[in-house]
C-alpha cells in the first residue's frame, strides 16, 4: 500500500520488512503491523509521524518521497 500524504509518498517495501514493529511503536498513528507481520502505512497520519516511523525501521523498509521533486526524504 502506498498511501498519499500531502507532500509525501510513503512506500513500505514488503520484500524488506521483517515485522519488528519499531515503526508502529514509534508512530502508532502512522503505521500498523498486523497479522501479516508486514508494516502498513495508515491514513491520516502527520508527516512528522510518518518520518518518525520510517526512521525507526531497522532495515530501511519504509521510504518517504517528496511528491513535488520526487526526491527521497528518508531514510
Secondary structure in CASP SS format (residue, H / E / C, confidence):
PFRMAT SS
TARGET T0000
AUTHOR 0000-0000-0000
METHOD secondary structure of the structure
MODEL  1
X C 1.00
X C 1.00
X C 1.00
X E 1.00
X E 1.00
X C 1.00
X C 1.00
X E 1.00
X E 1.00
X E 1.00
X E 1.00
X E 1.00
X C 1.00
X C 1.00
X C 1.00
X C 1.00
X C 1.00
X C 1.00
X C 1.00
X C 1.00
X C 1.00
X H 1.00
X H 1.00
X H 1.00
X H 1.00
X H 1.00
X C 1.00
X C 1.00
X C 1.00
X C 1.00
X E 1.00
X E 1.00
X E 1.00
X C 1.00
X C 1.00
X C 1.00
X C 1.00
X C 1.00
X E 1.00
X E 1.00
X E 1.00
X C 1.00
X C 1.00
X C 1.00
X C 1.00
X C 1.00
X H 1.00
X H 1.00
X H 1.00
X H 1.00
X H 1.00
X H 1.00
X H 1.00
X H 1.00
X H 1.00
X H 1.00
X C 1.00
X C 1.00
X C 1.00
X C 1.00
X C 1.00
X E 1.00
X E 1.00
X E 1.00
X E 1.00
X E 1.00
X C 1.00
X C 1.00
X C 1.00
X C 1.00
X C 1.00
X E 1.00
X E 1.00
X E 1.00
X C 1.00
END
